Amino acid sequence: MPRVVTNPLAADATGNYAVEMFVDEIEWHIENDPAQRSFAEVLDWAYPRSRKLSYEEANRRALEAKTLHECHSILRQAGKGSRGRVAKQRIPAIKALIYHEQLKWTWAKVAKVFCACEKKKHDANCPLRSEVVQLKRLLRKYGVSFR
């Protein structure tokens, strides 16, 4: 007799459902609570914009913006590209956090499944762990919990 899985998160081996849950939750907050428009910062963290706008294009879009936050977000995209190394562990960090919180996976199991580094022990220097810490700090700032 086949095993029936009632939790779609438990049935998703890739963790993509966890990312969908995360994005849906953040988008719900953005749409339903006008005071929480700054939740867009959480989506910017998860999906950083790599393409920068020219100053002229940014100014044109900023003038068409409906809110001050939207205007500020557009103007931040103007000019040089972002500095530093490209963050590659952000989506795996979302998956790791949700699997740890929702399915009660241990951090060892989460790291084994989602971490791309080849360390045998995922200590404080593990890139996945540092991204999860950043994500938790950002979510705490807005009062979001996935427990």
N, C-alpha and C positions, 0 to 999 in steps of 0.2 A: 504494500500500500504506500503510495507516495506521501511524503511529508508535506503538510500544508503550512506555508509560511504566511502569517498574517501581517507581519511588519515588513513593508517593502524595503526598508533600509537594510534589514537582515538578509534579504534576498539579493541585494546588489553587491556583487563581488568587486566591481570597479570603483565604487564610492561616488559615482556620478549623481545618484539620487540624493546623497548628502549635500552636494553642492547646490542642487536644485532647491532643497529644503532651505538652505542658508540664504540663497538669493531671494526666494519667495518671501521669507520672513522679513528680510531687510526692505524689500520693495513694498511689502504691506505697510511697514512702519512709515515709509516715505509718503505713500499715497494717503493713508488714513489719519495721520497726525501731522497737521501743518507745522506744528512747533518742532517736529523732528526732521525737517528737510536736511539737516546736517548728517543724517544717516547715509547720504550719498558718499560721505567720506569713507564709510565701510566698504561700499562697492568700489570706490576708487582704489582702496587698499587691495581688494581681491583681484580687480582687473585694472591695473595701472594703464593709463593712456601713454602709449609710446610715441605717438605722432604729435608733434607740436605744431601749433598754428603760427602763421606769420602774424606780426603785430597788427597789420591792417585788417586781416581776417578776424582776429580776436576782438579788435575794437568794434568792427561791424556787428559781430554776433553779440557782444556785450551790450550794445545799444538796443538790440532786439530782445534781450533777456527780460523775463517777466518778474523775477525776484532778485534781490540783492545777492543771495547765495548763488544763484545761477550765474549772475554777472561775475562774481568773484571766481567761481569755478572756471569759467571761460577764460578770464584774464590770466589765470594761473597756467593755462596751456600755451600761452604765447612765449615765443623766444626759443632759447636753447633747449635741447632734450635733457631729460633727467640725468643726474650724475650717478656714478657708482655702478656696481654690478647689478644685472637684471635679477629680480627676485624670481626664483624658480620653484620655491617651496610653498607658495601661498595657497594654491588650490589643494595640494596635499595637506596643508595645515588645516584648512577648513574641514576636509574629510576626516582627518585625525581627531580634531576636536569633537565633531559630531559623533563619530563612532565611540569615542571615549565617554562622552556624556550620555548619549542615547542608548547604546548597546552595552555600556559598562565594560568595554574592552580595556585591558591593562595597557599602560603606555608602551610596554615591551612589545605587545602584539600589534598595537597601532604602528609603532616604528618599523616593525618587521614588514608590515603590509604596505605602508605608504611612504616610507623614507627612501630617497634615492641615493643617499650616501652609503658607502660600503663599509661603514664601521661595524665592528662586532658588538660594541657597546655604545648605545646612543646616549652620550652624556650631555652636559651643558653646552658643549661645543657643536652639537648636532644641529645642522641648519633647520631641520623640521621642528625641533624643539624650540629654537629661538623664534621661528615664525609663529608657532602656536602661542608662545608667551606674548608676542606683539598683538596677535589677534585677540587674545583674552583681554588684554589691556584696553584695546580699542572698543570691544563689545561692552566691557565694564563701564567705560566712559558714557555709553548711551543706555546702560541698564538692560542690555539684551542677555538672555540666558537660554541655553538649549537644554537645560536639565528637565 
